[in-house]
Every structure is written in C-alpha cells, then in structure tokens.
C-alpha cells in the first residue's frame, strides 16, 4: 500500500510541469541557467572550496537554489553494520554571491535531513569507522534508528590589494541518532571545522593559496535499557561491547564514553587562470588527528580518564583542470590519498597505553566530465577509483587486506518537448576485487570474527555492478527555472553471490524524487 501511495505522488510531481505556466522563449535560457549553476557549484566543491580565499579571484555569477528530495531503499546487499531499509527526507540550499565593485565574495550552504533506517546490526554507535577508527559500541541485537542531520557551511573572502586576498570558512554539522528498539541510544554529535586562508597572486594568471584548518568534533551517547534482560540468551543479545580492534573489545560495558576529535591541518594550492576557460589547479593537504574516548564515570584530568584513543595522518594530493571550447567544456579531476592510523588501548594494570591496532588506506580517483551545448547527448562522464585497505589487530594477530577498483561511466540525453526539457541520465558502474586476504589469527572463535569480521570481509571483497538512472523534466514556474526528477538505483552482486547467507542478500535498490528551483 505504501509503495502505491509513493508511486502516485511521484507520478503527480512528474506531470505537474505540463500543467504549469511557461514561455517558449525561456527554454534556452532556463537550460543554460541550470547547467551553469550545476557546473559552477561542481567546480566550487572540487577546486575552489579547498582554499576559500580563491573566491576573490574566481568571482562566479551570483546564483542559488533550493533542493527537496525524498528517497527510500531496501535490500540485503549492504554493509553488515549498516541498514537494510532507509527512508530519508532532505532539504538543501546553496548560494554564491559577489557584488560588483565590492572586495567581498561569499558562499553559503544549509542542509537538513530527517529519516529512519531499519535493521542496523552489530552497531550501537551508528556513525562508525571514521578515518579508520576501530572504536564504537556494538551489540548483537539489531535495531532501528531515527536520524537527523543539520549542516551549515559559510565562506567569505576579501580582496586586500591587487596581490592578496584573505578568507575564512566555517562548517558546522549536527547529527542526532536515536535507536528505537529496547536498548536505546540517543546519540548527539557536533562537528565544527574552521579554515583561515590567504591567496597571493604571483603574476598574471598564477596564484598560490595557503590554508590552515582546525576541526573539533564531540560525540556523546546516552545508553539505556527499556527492559531488564536476565536469561543467558538475552544477555548474549543485549550485552554492550566497546570495540577496540579486530577481536579486541571491552565486554559488558556499563559506562558512557564521551568521544572528542581534534584534527588540525594545512593545505597549499597553486592555481592558474582561476576565472578563465583554461584553468589548472594543484593542491596538497595534510591532516593529523586524534580521537579520544573519555570515561564519564571518572572525573579526573589524568590520562586514566581516556579509555582508548586513535591517532591518524591524512595526506591528499589533488589536480583539477578545465578546458572551455566553443560548444563544450571539459573538467578533469584526480585525487590521491594516504590515510594511516593507530589505535591505543589503556591497560588498567600497567596504567599505560598499548598500541594494538593499525589501519592503512591508499586510494586514487580519476574523473572526467564533458558538457556539451546544442547536442542530443549533453553530458558524459568517466570515472575510475582504486582502493587499497589494510587493518590489523596486533593483540589477536588478526588482519584484513583487500584491493578494489570501481569503474563508472555516465551519459545524459535530452530532448525538447514544446517548451519543456526532458532528460534521461544513466550511470552504470562496476566494482571488481583484485585481491583479498583475511587472517583470523587467534580470534577464530571471537564474537567479533563471527558477528562482524567474517560478514564484513565477504562484503568488501565481493564483485558487484550498479545502475543509477534518472529521468527529469526542466521547466519554468513564475519565471524561475525548476527541475523535477525521478531516480532509481540498483546495486547487485555478480555471479549470483550470496554475501550474507540470505537469498535477498545479492542486491540493494533505492528510488526517490527531487524538486529543485533555481534563482
């Protein structure tokens, strides 16, 4: 019944533009505006957001939009500690602004999401393994969660003189997760990031930017039981564990840990011709972070208050290029990242920290996007991503290693129906596992191995393909360009692989609708 109602709503939204007022002369302008805004923000996020002071050199056209979308998905092929079903309602608005003859340029974004996920297994913290960290609460009993996200991003840049521009960028993200079934966890996480940057124009067409950043995050769970669990079978289902590796964990946890993240960093970026049709950019960034789990039951400033900690370093190199031709533009992106981390567990006997966990991730990604005017196929893309991951628990000699490659292509075709712009977009992809190795060490009979380790290994080393399909209609409402879109996503294992021992575990599907209005 629910599916029928949703389908009728989607159909009515898709047909609404045919009943709306329009003007034939606005068609070309509408499509030009939408394409320009989407490309401008695409370049901002991939190039100019790395150094906020580049806004002063770039000075794009003033544009903004509002975006509403609703989507839901279900299936058995998902990460074993993630959801089996999801429904999310999202709102987002984004703007770029520069006033003529003013030394100031601005960027702003606000987003809000609200939804629900079902059947989250072996996970009592939900938002886990950030930067490779092994620390999170888990239990055997699956649960449903309500989710809320708030996101605020603002940047301002000012030209000081002909050579120098200064800027700041502040990001704030609030996350609220609430577990609904029996053992509750009302978890709040606040993430704050500040960037201060300067851009110096070396000569005509070449500039250097230096940016310092500092990120501070704080997460505090609130664990509680709705019912008492006394039998042996119930205790196995509802015991709370604090994971600390791949076999290393704290059992029957009764205390609450407040988690803090401190991540300073710096980046350097060279850019040539930032406001022209032939732009090149090369950047390097380095972050060095620390995650600490502090026991709230111990009111002490001494290190015993810190139960576990994780330290990591992140090095990223990025290259971007843009080439503008008469009737088309080419955008190319390349990113390479090395992330390494170490986990430390506090020993109550020796009163010292023991380094028991290592994590390494090396990945490289290449993307191209070609946008064409006055062509049936107005957008084409190609992407390749290589990913190497290795993690090891030294206490149990347990290790996991795998190499995956993700390939994807995209094409969008359009046609003009009266004064409407109808388009279809297809993005197929394929993920191939090149190598995998899993050594359980002495953790073969460990609950982590049976509940988490084995299913996760099967999931990350499985070959799969996907299809992301969109059909949309662009029109005008009261002279504002609008975009109505229906989307469908399918991810499926190859060769009929049955990852989680369930007949439905070979695929995951997701569908939704979107409405976007441009100003």
HUHU-V24322 format. One record per helix or strand. SS is the DSSP state (h for helix, s for strand). FROM is the first residue (numbers start at 0). TO is the last residue. If there is no record, write none. Layout:
# HUHU-V24322
ss=SS from=FROM to=TO
ss=SS from=FROM to=TO
This chain:
# HUHU-V24322
ss=h from=1 to=18
ss=h from=23 to=45
ss=h from=47 to=49
ss=h from=51 to=57
ss=s from=62 to=74
ss=s from=84 to=97
ss=s from=103 to=119
ss=h from=129 to=131
ss=s from=135 to=137
ss=s from=142 to=158
ss=s from=163 to=178
ss=s from=183 to=202
ss=s from=205 to=219
ss=s from=222 to=223
ss=h from=231 to=237
ss=s from=240 to=242
ss=s from=248 to=249
ss=s from=256 to=271
ss=s from=277 to=294
ss=h from=302 to=304
ss=s from=305 to=323
ss=s from=327 to=346
ss=s from=351 to=371
ss=s from=376 to=392
ss=s from=397 to=416
ss=s from=419 to=438
ss=h from=446 to=459
ss=s from=463 to=476
ss=s from=479 to=492
ss=h from=493 to=495
ss=s from=506 to=517
